[in-house]
Amino acid sequence: DKELEEQVRQRANAPLVVILKHPEPHDDLNPSVQVMVRPLGQLEGTSAVELMRLVVPTIQRAMADFAFVEPIQDTEIAGTPAAYMKATYTVATQEGRQFRTLSRMWIVPRGAFMFLISASGPEEGPDASEAEFEAILDSVRIER
């Protein structure tokens, strides 16, 4: 709808949806899922894998110890062509605390926009949240 499209264009860096496992403030790395919608502009029609190849270098520059766990690859989300990757890196808080992070990212182009879905949490332990992330991803529906 036109109103949503305008809001997405004006707030391209704000998440559409954020899901946290624990209420904030949380004393450790809080597993989270974010869904962002971004306008594609001149990139409309670009494959999901190519879009991911354009997005990942920004993350790599921001995270000095970024390392792929699973490389950029084709996949599907809700029957729609998508790209996927999994990586590790360290995030730091404003207070100087550091957390090793395991992040998964999916990009799903749809018309003039792309959905960017990320799921991040600790690399291991009770909050690694793989099953929860998988259930959330399985719940995604994208209308055509």
Phi and psi restraints in degrees (value plus and minus 20) as a CYANA .aco file:
   2 LYS   PHI     -81.8   -41.8
   2 LYS   PSI     -59.0   -19.0
   3 GLU   PHI     -83.5   -43.5
   3 GLU   PSI     -64.5   -24.5
   4 LEU   PHI     -83.5   -43.5
   4 LEU   PSI     -62.6   -22.6
   5 GLU   PHI     -77.3   -37.3
   5 GLU   PSI     -63.3   -23.3
   6 GLU   PHI     -86.3   -46.3
   6 GLU   PSI     -60.9   -20.9
   7 GLN   PHI     -82.8   -42.8
   7 GLN   PSI     -61.3   -21.3
   8 VAL   PHI     -82.6   -42.6
   8 VAL   PSI     -64.3   -24.3
   9 ARG   PHI     -82.8   -42.8
   9 ARG   PSI     -59.4   -19.4
  10 GLN   PHI     -95.5   -55.5
  10 GLN   PSI     -48.8    -8.8
  11 ARG   PHI    -145.0  -105.0
  11 ARG   PSI      27.8    67.8
  12 ALA   PHI     -81.1   -41.1
  12 ALA   PSI     -42.1    -2.1
  13 ASN   PHI    -115.4   -75.4
  13 ASN   PSI     -24.1    15.9
  14 ALA   PHI    -111.6   -71.6
  14 ALA   PSI     115.1   155.1
  15 PRO   PHI     -86.2   -46.2
  15 PRO   PSI     125.5   165.5
  16 LEU   PHI     -97.2   -57.2
  16 LEU   PSI     -59.9   -19.9
  17 VAL   PHI    -159.3  -119.3
  17 VAL   PSI     118.8   158.8
  18 VAL   PHI    -153.2  -113.2
  18 VAL   PSI     109.4   149.4
  19 ILE   PHI    -141.8  -101.8
  19 ILE   PSI     105.4   145.4
  20 LEU   PHI    -134.1   -94.1
  20 LEU   PSI     123.3   163.3
  21 LYS   PHI     -92.5   -52.5
  21 LYS   PSI     -60.0   -20.0
  22 HIS   PHI    -137.4   -97.4
  22 HIS   PSI     128.8   168.8
  23 PRO   PHI     -81.4   -41.4
  23 PRO   PSI     126.1   166.1
  24 GLU   PHI    -112.3   -72.3
  24 GLU   PSI     128.6   168.6
  25 PRO   PHI     -94.9   -54.9
  25 PRO   PSI     126.9   166.9
  26 HIS   PHI    -144.2  -104.2
  26 HIS   PSI     116.6   156.6
  27 ASP   PHI     -98.6   -58.6
  27 ASP   PSI     -25.8    14.2
  28 ASP   PHI    -150.1  -110.1
  28 ASP   PSI    -195.6  -155.6
  29 LEU   PHI     -86.6   -46.6
  29 LEU   PSI      98.2   138.2
  30 ASN   PHI    -109.7   -69.7
  30 ASN   PSI      94.4   134.4
  31 PRO   PHI     -75.1   -35.1
  31 PRO   PSI     117.1   157.1
  32 SER   PHI    -167.0  -127.0
  32 SER   PSI     135.0   175.0
  33 VAL   PHI    -145.6  -105.6
  33 VAL   PSI     114.1   154.1
  34 GLN   PHI    -147.4  -107.4
  34 GLN   PSI     121.6   161.6
  35 VAL   PHI    -140.8  -100.8
  35 VAL   PSI     103.7   143.7
  36 MET   PHI    -139.2   -99.2
  36 MET   PSI     129.5   169.5
  37 VAL   PHI    -140.8  -100.8
  37 VAL   PSI     106.6   146.6
  38 ARG   PHI    -148.0  -108.0
  38 ARG   PSI     121.1   161.1
  39 PRO   PHI     -89.3   -49.3
  39 PRO   PSI     123.1   163.1
  40 LEU   PHI    -110.2   -70.2
  40 LEU   PSI     -44.4    -4.4
  41 GLY   PHI      34.9    74.9
  41 GLY   PSI    -147.6  -107.6
  42 GLN   PHI     -90.7   -50.7
  42 GLN   PSI     -29.4    10.6
  43 LEU   PHI    -106.5   -66.5
  43 LEU   PSI     -21.5    18.5
  44 GLU   PHI     -74.8   -34.8
  44 GLU   PSI     113.3   153.3
  45 GLY   PHI      74.6   114.6
  45 GLY   PSI     -28.2    11.8
  46 THR   PHI     -95.3   -55.3
  46 THR   PSI     121.8   161.8
  47 SER   PHI     -86.2   -46.2
  47 SER   PSI     138.2   178.2
  48 ALA   PHI     -80.0   -40.0
  48 ALA   PSI     -62.6   -22.6
  49 VAL   PHI     -83.3   -43.3
  49 VAL   PSI     -62.2   -22.2
  50 GLU   PHI     -85.1   -45.1
  50 GLU   PSI     -59.0   -19.0
  51 LEU   PHI     -81.9   -41.9
  51 LEU   PSI     -63.4   -23.4
  52 MET   PHI     -81.8   -41.8
  52 MET   PSI     -59.4   -19.4
  53 ARG   PHI     -84.5   -44.5
  53 ARG   PSI     -44.2    -4.2
  54 LEU   PHI    -103.2   -63.2
  54 LEU   PSI     -50.9   -10.9
  55 VAL   PHI    -100.7   -60.7
  55 VAL   PSI     -61.8   -21.8
  56 VAL   PHI     -79.2   -39.2
  56 VAL   PSI     -60.0   -20.0
  57 PRO   PHI     -77.7   -37.7
  57 PRO   PSI     -50.7   -10.7
  58 THR   PHI     -84.0   -44.0
  58 THR   PSI     -61.9   -21.9
  59 ILE   PHI     -87.4   -47.4
  59 ILE   PSI     -62.4   -22.4
  60 GLN   PHI     -80.2   -40.2
  60 GLN   PSI     -59.5   -19.5
  61 ARG   PHI     -88.2   -48.2
  61 ARG   PSI     -54.3   -14.3
  62 ALA   PHI     -97.7   -57.7
  62 ALA   PSI     -47.3    -7.3
  63 MET   PHI    -137.8   -97.8
  63 MET   PSI      81.1   121.1
  64 ALA   PHI     -78.3   -38.3
  64 ALA   PSI     -51.4   -11.4
  65 ASP   PHI    -123.4   -83.4
  65 ASP   PSI       3.4    43.4
  66 PHE   PHI     -75.7   -35.7
  66 PHE   PSI     112.2   152.2
  67 ALA   PHI    -165.3  -125.3
  67 ALA   PSI     112.3   152.3
  68 PHE   PHI     -87.3   -47.3
  68 PHE   PSI     115.8   155.8
  69 VAL   PHI    -117.4   -77.4
  69 VAL   PSI     -61.1   -21.1
  70 GLU   PHI    -153.2  -113.2
  70 GLU   PSI     110.3   150.3
  71 PRO   PHI     -91.5   -51.5
  71 PRO   PSI     149.3   189.3
  72 ILE   PHI     -78.5   -38.5
  72 ILE   PSI     110.9   150.9
  73 GLN   PHI    -172.6  -132.6
  73 GLN   PSI     138.9   178.9
  74 ASP   PHI     -91.7   -51.7
  74 ASP   PSI     125.5   165.5
  75 THR   PHI    -177.3  -137.3
  75 THR   PSI    -189.8  -149.8
  76 GLU   PHI    -155.7  -115.7
  76 GLU   PSI     124.3   164.3
  77 ILE   PHI    -145.1  -105.1
  77 ILE   PSI     101.5   141.5
  78 ALA   PHI      33.0    73.0
  78 ALA   PSI      18.8    58.8
  79 GLY   PHI      56.2    96.2
  79 GLY   PSI     -11.6    28.4
  80 THR   PHI    -130.3   -90.3
  80 THR   PSI     114.3   154.3
  81 PRO   PHI     -75.0   -35.0
  81 PRO   PSI     116.9   156.9
  82 ALA   PHI    -168.3  -128.3
  82 ALA   PSI     153.7   193.7
  83 ALA   PHI    -143.3  -103.3
  83 ALA   PSI     134.5   174.5
  84 TYR   PHI    -161.4  -121.4
  84 TYR   PSI     129.7   169.7
  85 MET   PHI    -176.2  -136.2
  85 MET   PSI     137.8   177.8
  86 LYS   PHI    -152.7  -112.7
  86 LYS   PSI     117.1   157.1
  87 ALA   PHI    -167.5  -127.5
  87 ALA   PSI     141.9   181.9
  88 THR   PHI    -136.8   -96.8
  88 THR   PSI     132.4   172.4
  89 TYR   PHI    -188.9  -148.9
  89 TYR   PSI     152.3   192.3
  90 THR   PHI    -127.2   -87.2
  90 THR   PSI     111.0   151.0
  91 VAL   PHI    -127.8   -87.8
  91 VAL   PSI     127.6   167.6
  92 ALA   PHI    -141.9  -101.9
  92 ALA   PSI     122.8   162.8
  93 THR   PHI    -108.5   -68.5
  93 THR   PSI     149.3   189.3
  94 GLN   PHI     -83.1   -43.1
  94 GLN   PSI     -44.7    -4.7
  95 GLU   PHI    -103.5   -63.5
  95 GLU   PSI     -21.8    18.2
  96 GLY   PHI      73.1   113.1
  96 GLY   PSI     -19.1    20.9
  97 ARG   PHI     -92.7   -52.7
  97 ARG   PSI     126.8   166.8
  98 GLN   PHI    -142.5  -102.5
  98 GLN   PSI     123.2   163.2
  99 PHE   PHI    -154.5  -114.5
  99 PHE   PSI     107.6   147.6
 100 ARG   PHI     -91.9   -51.9
 100 ARG   PSI     111.5   151.5
 101 THR   PHI    -144.7  -104.7
 101 THR   PSI     118.9   158.9
 102 LEU   PHI    -130.6   -90.6
 102 LEU   PSI      99.9   139.9
 103 SER   PHI    -141.9  -101.9
 103 SER   PSI     118.4   158.4
 104 ARG   PHI    -138.2   -98.2
 104 ARG   PSI     122.5   162.5
 105 MET   PHI    -158.7  -118.7
 105 MET   PSI     119.0   159.0
 106 TRP   PHI    -146.0  -106.0
 106 TRP   PSI     121.2   161.2
 107 ILE   PHI    -141.5  -101.5
 107 ILE   PSI     109.7   149.7
 108 VAL   PHI    -147.5  -107.5
 108 VAL   PSI      82.7   122.7
 109 PRO   PHI     -93.2   -53.2
 109 PRO   PSI     121.6   161.6
 110 ARG   PHI    -169.3  -129.3
 110 ARG   PSI      84.1   124.1
 111 GLY   PHI      42.5    82.5
 111 GLY   PSI    -146.6  -106.6
 112 ALA   PHI    -106.7   -66.7
 112 ALA   PSI     -14.1    25.9
 113 PHE   PHI    -152.3  -112.3
 113 PHE   PSI     146.4   186.4
 114 MET   PHI    -152.0  -112.0
 114 MET   PSI     123.6   163.6
 115 PHE   PHI    -111.2   -71.2
 115 PHE   PSI     111.5   151.5
 116 LEU   PHI    -137.1   -97.1
 116 LEU   PSI      93.4   133.4
 117 ILE   PHI    -131.5   -91.5
 117 ILE   PSI     106.2   146.2
 118 SER   PHI    -148.0  -108.0
 118 SER   PSI     124.0   164.0
 119 ALA   PHI    -152.2  -112.2
 119 ALA   PSI      99.5   139.5
 120 SER   PHI    -154.0  -114.0
 120 SER   PSI     128.9   168.9
 121 GLY   PHI    -192.8  -152.8
 121 GLY   PSI    -191.0  -151.0
 122 PRO   PHI     -83.1   -43.1
 122 PRO   PSI     132.9   172.9
 123 GLU   PHI     -84.0   -44.0
 123 GLU   PSI     -52.8   -12.8
 124 GLU   PHI    -171.5  -131.5
 124 GLU   PSI     154.0   194.0
 125 GLY   PHI      77.2   117.2
 125 GLY   PSI    -196.4  -156.4
 126 PRO   PHI     -84.4   -44.4
 126 PRO   PSI     -42.4    -2.4
 127 ASP   PHI    -117.8   -77.8
 127 ASP   PSI      -7.7    32.3
 128 ALA   PHI     -80.1   -40.1
 128 ALA   PSI     -54.0   -14.0
 129 SER   PHI      44.2    84.2
 129 SER   PSI       4.9    44.9
 130 GLU   PHI     -75.4   -35.4
 130 GLU   PSI     -67.3   -27.3
 131 ALA   PHI     -83.6   -43.6
 131 ALA   PSI     -60.5   -20.5
 132 GLU   PHI     -85.2   -45.2
 132 GLU   PSI     -64.2   -24.2
 133 PHE   PHI     -81.4   -41.4
 133 PHE   PSI     -62.8   -22.8
 134 GLU   PHI     -82.7   -42.7
 134 GLU   PSI     -62.4   -22.4
 135 ALA   PHI     -83.6   -43.6
 135 ALA   PSI     -61.1   -21.1
 136 ILE   PHI     -83.8   -43.8
 136 ILE   PSI     -65.6   -25.6
 137 LEU   PHI     -82.5   -42.5
 137 LEU   PSI     -60.1   -20.1
 138 ASP   PHI     -84.6   -44.6
 138 ASP   PSI     -42.4    -2.4
 139 SER   PHI    -103.1   -63.1
 139 SER   PSI     -29.9    10.1
 140 VAL   PHI     -89.2   -49.2
 140 VAL   PSI     113.5   153.5
 141 ARG   PHI    -147.3  -107.3
 141 ARG   PSI     111.0   151.0
 142 ILE   PHI    -140.7  -100.7
 142 ILE   PSI      94.9   134.9
 143 GLU   PHI     -94.9   -54.9
 143 GLU   PSI     124.1   164.1
